């Protein structure tokens, strides 16, 4: 630390080496630095760690499977730690395709050997505020250690420290690793252009803001996480059955690896034990129905909007159904809602059911089942309906089921639930 000011402002948050060793103090960074110092290096980054010549990031099958505990040894600070870490995680998860799950049942005995991916524990007397680990780090060292000095900072600072540490756990190196005096070794690769204000940049290594109590994700941090942990944006369809869901790749025509999996915690805020119907409204919102209730889900935020679930009754003008079996956006400003042997056409612009509904399915949907479990729109002129162990493809232009249908789900949708799908959703 030699010339580093002993003021807490200068304390190292973390040094993580390329080998994944953590917790060493700042060794080379931190001469006199003012916040007015703009970066003096060219090029670079959010910076991803490279280990054994490959990106040190979570493999796809771990991205929604990382778990952690938070030690009750934090005592009076326990709730603050739990909440600060969750806020920090939510920030990253908003832009990245991953989710960490808090296993609070382990918090009473949360150690380096607890059966979670990593543990969060208090320490004291260290010359760092917090330290973390990289994805490839062995379990015993996969900890976020929080020094007691952390709590002398305001609450929002702790959220910021966790934002930084979570960045390491995702495989990100220090943004300042090329800043003279703050250099770090090892293997790494630049992900975005250099960002002195990055959450991964020590403020005192010629960081843009110089404010250690307000570490936030910058636009380039968000772009970086989205690049390394992409949220899928292509043609995928979600299928729901009971408490599970599957993700189907329409292009590869197969169920994606790792599915089915549980609705929670992957669909945040969906408290339904099962879903009856789901429909993409086309405006960044998705509606899920279950029994007499529904909820609105935000696609970009990847979470249920506040205030939901609520009742269908009173919120869907003209919809007389007490439950919805299937819902589908026709792509022309109309949504069809199915319940039993009937259906209703709903107008998106006027936000109400069209006059003259409900009507019977029979006689109005040539070739279709007389009731449906689930439906989705491919967006390319074809719509799929599911019932029991069968499905039918419906052509929008000819307004009838294509010849040769229905067909069995089992042989035609590899890896998908073979029967009794509750809901389908194009994403
Ligand atoms: Zn760090």
Boltz pocket constraint, residues with backbone or C-beta under 6 A from the ligand:
constraints:
  - pocket:
      binder: B
      contacts: [[A, 13], [A, 14], [A, 15], [A, 16], [A, 164], [A, 168], [A, 174], [A, 200]]
      max_distance: 6.0
